[in-house]
């Protein structure tokens, strides 16, 4: 009888397995190809310019290329104290905890139980009792149940793979924020310094125009000038003074943004930052590497690839739900009517054996769930492809803009130098009586515009350098998050 019973149980399990395979054939998982980077994206960048950039590998601590200790301290403080980074670190810990929970499915599950009860059963439910009331009894039970799921169909393994990919994606998301925080900190610092330079240029222009105003007023008092010349000189001074408030507001906005990035109140920004005299500038060609290195380094590309891996694993999880769940388990315990009897041999109970749990699937529902998981994976693949293209677009755009900004700054430097020369000549000719005062005012206005344009161009070059570093995604990584 025992052998016949075992044989019947084996046939039942085999039949269940065969039925599961038959049902799964009606709802197979869609194929989603692996993420692949196009070969054309691996070579040198189209917008790379000799003299401005080099094929050398990108530095992770790119801000140290500026050789500015103050900038270095600000970036490191931001990476340590920024609230967005702290939130991303906490999220990474939460996702890793979920991974640990998924991995625990590989281990046997245990349950310890203990119970006590007091009562009496209805006599009418006990044969032979003749309706006479039964004795009231106490019952005590303690036990230990152990179960281990045999992952024949990959549900547990696929769940772990999805959770692991989620954790990798969360780590990449943290790196995305680190790249952004480092770049935006450097940008805010550069904007403060650039605003100081532009404010200084405006103030120098006002001083020059004020001296010219004093000269015209003196000439008018001496009887050799005109009221028209004085009015024109005053207009020029007022026009230059009007340029100061927007520049000061721009500086204030950069200071407040920097404070948020480094995790302090605005009044706690160091005075040395507020007084910086020149924007940071890299005096050597910027190392940019090539497309292959860029895509391997960019954390948003890595995040998209890991999200694709998680979505693909969830297709396998949905497919595995079509099959029965097989567990090996056992239970041992004791049941007695008195606490002191729980240790007796007669109170001992135990059971061992496999357990097959399977709810016959609704094929239409199963197909819908697998199709939904497959569509999610296809969407993740499309997002990965788009992320690769956006990474290339951002880098090529930053390279192009930086190169053209250098050309513009060079041309504006020549323009400023020639405007300064023309202003000196106009003053000399006016003092010698060879030209009218209108010529002097026109030369000063041209010089002021050239000085302001050059200061703006220098600020733009500094900003575009940082945009390029951000696109290249070099990022210092601190010790591993626990």
DONU-258752 format. One line per 8 residues: number of its first residue (from 0); for each residue x negated, y, z of C-alpha. Coordinates in pm, whole numbers, plus 50000, padded with zeros to 5 digits. Last residue first. Layout:
<lolums>
NUM	X Y Z  ...
</lolums>
This chain:
<lolums>
481	47417 55090 50378  47334 55341 50104  46993 55270 49950  46725 55531 50009  46755 55856 49812  46780 55870 49430  46631 56165 49247  46828 56230 48931
473	46732 56272 48567  47057 56300 48382  46930 56415 48040  47249 56621 48014  47176 56782 48352  46817 56859 48250  46949 57019 47932  47202 57227 48123
465	46918 57337 48353  46711 57455 48059  47022 57620 47919  47064 57830 48233  46701 57947 48230  46724 58033 47860  47050 58220 47923  46895 58424 48205
457	46605 58517 47977  46852 58618 47707  47048 58832 47954  46729 59011 48058  46639 59062 47692  46982 59206 47615  46961 59444 47911  46616 59571 47810
449	46726 59612 47447  47041 59800 47547  46843 60032 47774  46584 60091 47500  46854 60176 47244  47018 60416 47487  46681 60579 47559  46610 60621 47187
441	46955 60771 47125  46915 61009 47417  46574 61122 47293  46700 61176 46938  46991 61380 47072  46740 61601 47249  46632 61736 46915  46298 61666 46749
433	45968 61847 46681  45979 62072 46988  45663 61923 47138  45862 61797 47438  46111 61642 47196  45836 61478 46990  45677 61323 47301  46009 61202 47436
425	46100 61046 47101  45758 60877 47075  45794 60718 47418  46146 60598 47337  46031 60449 47004  45758 60249 47181  46008 60118 47436  46245 60021 47154
417	45959 59839 46977  45880 59635 47288  46247 59558 47349  46301 59438 46992  45989 59219 47004  46117 59061 47327  46461 59026 47168  46313 58816 46887
409	46138 58583 47132  46451 58553 47344  46656 58461 47038  46411 58191 46932  46410 58046 47283  46790 58051 47283  46787 57858 46954  46580 57579 47109
401	46794 57565 47423  47120 57556 47228  46997 57271 47009  46868 57063 47299  47186 57121 47502  47406 57025 47207  47200 56711 47136  47223 56609 47502
393	47595 56675 47537  47677 56497 47211  47466 56193 47294  47632 56156 47634  47974 56218 47474  47912 55938 47222  47814 55691 47494  48112 55791 47708
385	48345 55739 47411  48218 55385 47357  48264 55310 47726  48613 55458 47723  48704 55236 47427  48575 54930 47613  48772 55028 47923  49087 55059 47709
377	49027 54710 47568  48984 54579 47922  49307 54742 48036  49486 54598 47733  49358 54255 47830  49483 54294 48187  49825 54398 48057  49830 54109 47809
369	49740 53868 48089  50021 54001 48305  50272 53996 48018  50177 53643 47913  50218 53522 48269  50559 53688 48297  50676 53522 47974  50528 53188 48081
361	50710 53189 48416  50459 52990 48611  50529 52666 48798  50419 52751 49147  50119 52547 49240  49966 52447 49568  49760 52130 49574  49632 52029 49916
353	49342 51799 49972  49314 51594 50286  49267 51591 50657  49499 51559 50959  49451 51559 51334  49637 51503 51663  49506 51443 52014  49755 51428 52301
345	49700 51056 52358  49328 51104 52401  49391 51330 52701  49254 51685 52706  49591 51853 52658  49732 51658 52955  49651 51920 53217  49861 52176 53033
337	50169 51956 53056  50411 51852 52785  50132 51778 52545  50002 51863 52197  49637 51859 52096  49446 51986 51796  49270 51910 51472  49355 52030 51123
329	49182 51972 50798  49147 52125 50461  49039 52088 50104  49217 52330 49875  49343 52317 49518  49532 52612 49366  49722 52516 49052  49651 52691 48721
321	49828 52985 48560  49674 53227 48810  49340 53161 48642  49447 53370 48341  49512 53679 48552  49175 53640 48724  49003 53596 48388  49157 53919 48261
313	49043 54076 48588  48685 53989 48496  48717 54190 48174  48841 54495 48366  48550 54472 48609  48296 54444 48325  48451 54745 48151  48429 54945 48473
305	48065 54843 48494  47999 54974 48143  48178 55301 48215  47974 55354 48532  47647 55283 48351  47738 55537 48084  47830 55789 48355  47502 55713 48533
297	47290 55825 48236  46956 55640 48252  47001 55354 48004  47180 55588 47764  46900 55844 47786  46620 55588 47751  46773 55456 47428  46832 55806 47297
289	46475 55925 47338  46248 56081 47602  46332 56441 47701  46015 56581 47859  46043 56964 47863  45750 57142 47702  45561 57352 47958  45632 57684 48130
281	45952 57567 48297  46132 57879 48418  46289 57965 48750  46468 58301 48746  46268 58601 48867  46273 58827 49175  46431 58611 49445  46586 58840 49708
273	46905 58646 49787  46710 58320 49801  46455 58458 50047  46747 58583 50257  46849 58222 50321  47218 58133 50260  47381 58117 50606  47623 58406 50544
265	47787 58203 50265  47872 57912 50501  47664 57598 50454  47687 57266 50265  47416 57308 50001  47668 57317 49716  47914 57540 49900  47643 57794 49980
257	47525 57788 49617  47876 57874 49499  47894 58170 49738  47555 58299 49622  47648 58257 49254  47971 58454 49308  47778 58729 49487  47530 58755 49198
249	47809 58790 48941  47975 59054 49157  47644 59246 49167  47616 59225 48789  47975 59340 48743  47913 59638 48979  47586 59752 48808  47696 59812 48446
241	47897 60122 48541  47577 60291 48658  47439 60266 48304  47743 60445 48161  47725 60712 48432  47361 60788 48347  47435 60810 47972  47732 61038 48032
233	47518 61270 48247  47261 61297 47967  47529 61377 47708  47680 61644 47930  47337 61804 47986  47260 61808 47612  47598 61969 47541  47535 62235 47805
225	47232 62348 47605  46865 62392 47675  46612 62672 47635  46757 62917 47892  46536 62815 48182  46838 62678 48372  46935 62475 48065  46581 62338 48039
217	46589 62240 48405  46926 62066 48357  46786 61884 48055  46483 61767 48254  46695 61651 48550  46912 61450 48312  46600 61291 48160  46484 61196 48508
209	46829 61045 48572  46805 60849 48246  46480 60690 48357  46615 60612 48704  46936 60469 48557  46733 60248 48323  46526 60125 48616  46847 60045 48807
201	46989 59852 48511  46667 59651 48472  46664 59574 48846  47026 59461 48834  46938 59236 48541  46646 59085 48732  46855 59035 49048  47130 58874 48840
193	46873 58637 48693  46756 58534 49041  47110 58469 49163  47194 58287 48839  46883 58068 48875  46986 57967 49228  47337 57882 49108  47192 57680 48819
185	46950 57487 49041  47235 57395 49273  47454 57305 48975  47187 57070 48840  47126 56890 49171  47501 56865 49241  47580 56732 48893  47312 56462 48899
177	47414 56360 49251  47779 56343 49146  47701 56110 48857  47480 55904 49092  47778 55849 49323  47985 55740 49024  47711 55488 48940  47737 55342 49290
169	48116 55326 49251  48073 55145 48917  47837 54893 49078  48091 54832 49354  48370 54785 49099  48148 54541 48906  48098 54339 49225  48473 54341 49291
161	48544 54216 48938  48280 53942 48967  48420 53840 49307  48771 53811 49163  48633 53614 48868  48459 53369 49101  48770 53326 49314  48997 53262 49016
153	48746 53045 48832  48964 52745 48749  48800 52482 48968  48754 52716 49264  48797 52456 49537  48963 52649 49819  48845 52559 50169  49081 52518 50464
145	49021 52479 50838  49295 52462 51105  49211 52453 51476  49470 52359 51735  49633 52411 52071  49985 52301 52170  50187 52307 52491  50543 52182 52544
137	50756 52228 52854  51070 52022 52896  51434 52055 52998  51596 51715 53039  51876 51616 52809  52246 51680 52859  52466 51371 52804  52630 51364 52461
129	52595 50987 52435  52217 51031 52406  52187 50748 52160  52100 50965 51859  51968 51314 51949  52141 51609 51777  52441 51606 52011  52205 51637 52306
121	52098 51986 52194  51726 52035 52257  51594 52176 52583  51346 52451 52644  51002 52573 52741  50729 52668 52496  50353 52713 52483  50133 52803 52191
113	49770 52815 52083  49629 52856 51738  49285 52893 51586  49276 52960 51213  48983 52908 50981  48917 52991 50617  48628 52814 50451  48387 53043 50268
105	48390 53139 49901  48692 53362 49970  48458 53570 50188  48303 53705 49870  48621 53903 49799  48612 54062 50145  48248 54152 50101  48333 54315 49769
97	48608 54511 49942  48347 54631 50193  48134 54738 49899  48424 54947 49772  48463 55115 50111  48089 55184 50140  48091 55336 49791  48385 55558 49887
89	48193 55682 50190  47893 55764 49971  48122 55946 49726  48266 56155 50012  47915 56240 50134  47815 56341 49782  48118 56568 49754  48029 56718 50092
81	47677 56823 49995  47436 56781 50286  47147 56560 50170  47150 56617 49795  47218 56985 49859  46926 57014 50102  46697 56844 49850  46808 57086 49581
73	46758 57391 49803  46412 57284 49922  46287 57228 49566  46428 57562 49457  46236 57735 49735  45917 57543 49658  45924 57657 49293  45692 57454 49067
65	45961 57459 48795  45874 57100 48701  45986 57010 49054  46345 57045 48935  46302 56730 48723  46277 56495 49022  46386 56198 48810  46136 56290 48542
57	46230 56226 48180  45986 56011 47983  45754 56192 47736  45904 56256 47392  45831 56628 47421  46031 56948 47420  45980 57318 47344  45658 57294 47141
49	45809 57059 46886  46188 57078 46880  46429 56793 46949  46766 56858 46788  46798 56522 46610  46706 56323 46920  46456 56040 46886  46588 55685 46835
41	46833 55467 47029  47162 55613 46910  47137 55463 46558  47122 55116 46712  47475 55155 46847  47512 55073 47219  47710 54755 47289  47969 54678 47555
33	48073 54315 47544  48366 54199 47328  48714 54161 47470  48894 53838 47374  49255 53818 47481  49342 53571 47759  49549 53268 47664  49919 53246 47736
25	50071 52932 47579  49748 52736 47623  49770 52813 47992  50094 52613 48010  49934 52303 47862  49632 52330 48087  49855 52361 48394  50057 52060 48283
17	49741 51856 48250  49627 51960 48596  49966 51878 48750  49964 51540 48579  49615 51469 48707  49717 51563 49063  50025 51340 49043  49819 51054 48903
9	49572 51083 49189  49851 51080 49444  49997 50766 49286  49659 50591 49299  49611 50687 49662  49955 50548 49749  49882 50222 49561  49550 50188 49747
1	49721 50243 50082  50000 50000 50000
</lolums>
